[in-house]
Amino acid sequence: MSIGRCTLFNTFYLFVLFYSTNVLATSSNASHGLTIQQTQISGIITDVNDVPIVGASIQIKNTNKGSISSFDGSYTITAKPTAVLVFSVLGYTTQTIPVHDQLKINVQLLEDVTLLDEITLNAGYYSVKDKERTGNISKVKQADIEKQSISNPLAALQGRVSGVEITQTSGVPGAGFEIKIRGQNSIRSGGNEPLYIIDGVPFSSATLGNIQVSGTIIPGTGVSPLNSIHPSDISSIDILKDADATAIYGSRGANGVVLITTKKGKSGKTKFRLNVSIGTTIPSNAYDINGTWDTTKQTDWQKQLFGKAAFFSNIQGAVSGGNAQTNFLVSGNYQKQTTVFPGDYNNTTASFLTSLNHRSKNKKLQLQLSVNYAVSNNNLVSSDLIREVYKLTPNAPNLYNDDGTLNWKNSTWNNPLRQLEGKYLSSTNNLIGNLRIGYNLTKSLKFTTSLGYTQTFQNEKKTTPSTIFNPAYGRGSEFSSIRHNNSNRTSWIVEPQLQWTSNLKNTQIKTLVGLTFQEDKSNQLVQYARGFTSNSLIENIAAANTVSILNNALNSYKYNALFARVNFNHKGKYLLNLTGRRDGSSRFGPNKRFAKFCAVGAAWIFSKEKFVENHFPALSFGKLRGSYGTTGNDQIGDYGYLNTYSINPSKYQNTNGLEPTRLFNPDFSWEANKKLEIALELGLFDDRVFISSSYYTNTSSNQLIGIPLPGTTGFSSLNANLNATVENKGWEIELRTVNFDTKDF
């Protein structure tokens, strides 16, 4: 029988049963002195996301008898059929349910939107309520993400998180984003990326593209892999900033951590959802901008070359459902973006997400499986036409001749539309899978293992056909060329963990201990082919007269770690969080391969003190917190400490030779990042006005850059730790208000 959904018949039946039971019991008690028999009731208490709630109170109304939910949200209590159970926990609305003849009562508690406790933050290896956090964690919720028509999850964070700077590298569809959390810590341009975790699995945001193939149209090294994560499949994004929040990730968390959580199925009836969105078109009566009127006798080259309207369309469908034990979600998405360039250029992404959660009947075993698969195709012009605008004058020749061919005006100019003859084509397949297995060894001890796997394939081509040149040069298909990049990356991670919870008289202690085993492998082959019998064969390298290899690389990265966390919560107002991690990375020399990172965070919720409650009634929440700790950085690429050699294209006796490119440094070590933060949080008038201010200082030393060497050594630099320091410090101030909150407004 589902709570709150009884039929009229069931209601009448329960009323008769309840009335009859009371009459019989009263008669029996009067005659024989007997009492109503008690029964044992059990169930599970969860939140709206089907996450078990630990420590919820189950009270028999008007008595002092009760129980507490265990680690998996389960509970048992003995009560009479006439009793009423009261379910409550801080941060959730209280719910009362009559027992009647029910032996199993599962309860889903709603978050109390009037309290700051409603926000549960994802800290990676654990979750914490916003009021009880000691570190700096920002959250962007599903409702804010779904409102935006975007193709990359990072776009959802722009302007929504203090201290986080996000810049799109280009307006071209498929281009990536640069993100800096609290400034630039490393002097190296490639050493400032945060760590991305998707459903517990580390995900590399580094593109598999090659700058020699995509550099003229997409800045950087090509299409962003994060485009494969469809924003409508995201439940929340949490950003970890300070040492207390990031130290548990050790060297991987030096530049902050971005945690992306995808949607999960929910118990209840099977539901189907379909969303369709289309970008705004130019109105048909806007004659001044749709080309009907000739607004000027001079050519507006910006309008001609990249003034076309770009369109955005998205179709998303999902099916979800389940019961108290098993729930599921299946979601599919299709997204298309066109460009502002003349011609039919676009970026399309099709993605599929499935999630399955299961709990055994005895509530001891929990399984959670999520799989995300996406295919992205990018069809663009080979070079950005904006490069051509700066070279053109308003009275330049027309683009086309009367017969529709490109106008070269007797070789007096380079027609900018010649770039449309070349193409940039990219295809990316991306798979992210995670299996999480949990088992409750006891009511306070839980063992979990997270198994993650990612696989990415990228194939990109840049064609330069002979038709891109002025016909007066007489160049045929023998001058046509193509650059081709074929890359792939696979990674796996295994993280076994033990979680222990202990409740003393006034203190709750939570302990977490875990291990990390991770390996990444990537492979890239970049080829250049030239000379074809026909331009129609340009995409077939086998048809070329000359084929050369620009890059052929195989990289491997291994990472191991031991991490631990201990959290103390005394009376709900004195909080202490200790984290530590020992990392080992294959990217460093044998003398410096391992390092330790740790942090401490503390908070005092002074609004719970008696003197504050008595003298400052308008202050609904007040917390003073601080943190200090160290993290590291190993974003230097692979094999940075080794002697390395490269193929020399110059031949000796028709044989390619090797040349040394890097010197061995056994002391090549981690960049060290020390973080300090002090913050004050205030809530006024039942948190309808909330102010948060924090001051932070980040100091990064042991910079991993090349130290110049004299030319007589044969090398320009040596990879080593430079005695240089980068410091970022500043204030973050956030203000949010609930201006109106009534039944009708």
Disulfide bonds with the S-S distance in Angstrom:
none
